[in-house]
Amino acid sequence: MLLRTAGPGVLDDVRLLVREEEGGSWPLLLWVPGPGRRMISSAALGGGIGERHWVLNAQVRPGYARTDTEHHLAEIAGQLGATGPGVGLMTAASVRDARSADDGGARALVTAGTGVRGWAAAPGAGSEEPLPAGTINIIVDVPVSLSDAALVNAVATATEAKVQALRDAGLDASGTPTDAVCVCVPDPSSGPHRDVEPFAGPRSLWGARIARAVHRATLLACLSPDAAGH
């Protein structure tokens, strides 16, 4: 089935599916924009910059502690029949509660679990152990090509907008320990999208649109009734 999110036409080709695992039923989101797309992501599976054909956001049980996250996501994608390179995200938050927004063609889809949250610059040595998979996962789709530098800038812009949304939701945090982001753009080497935008900062044309879309979707996701429970 297609996921119904706030905002008609916003990533409305994202599919809401269910898989059976560990004695339970776990929903997931699968978006397949197809070939001719470049993505930048911090995801465990398919992270970095390059051609990607699909994006998976898989919900897992609370307390998930597997250390082979990349392998697990690849296994799930294979079961779904996703082919070619893709991006795999994971969360313990309800993917059924995904929220979306569109601003001038920049589209964002966000799932949010904010039960484990805090500020990035916090005291402590950090952890080498798996962290709780609550997670704010952000998927951004932009209809114009971006340079590599602009892709990096788009991730920074989306992250700034996420922090602004957390503040506006009344949450004293900059994020969760396991947040991830994915930005998708047309590949300038294929199709008509040969002009490449060099900027995606928050005051650039497309950066501003990304920021507003991500802020709106993240705010809605963080205010959903179940977000704080993860």
Protein Blocks (a to p, Z undefined) as FASTA:
>chain_A
ZZddehehiaplbccddddeehiacddddddebghiacddfbfghpajdddfbdcddddd
ehiabfklmmmmmmmmmmnopgcjddddddfbdfklpccddeehiacdddddfkbgcdfb
agdebjabdcdfebpadddddfbdcdfklmmmmmmmmmmmmmmmmmmnopacfbdfkbcc
ddddddfkgcjklbccfbfcfkbmklmmmmmmmmmmmmmmmmpmklmmZZ
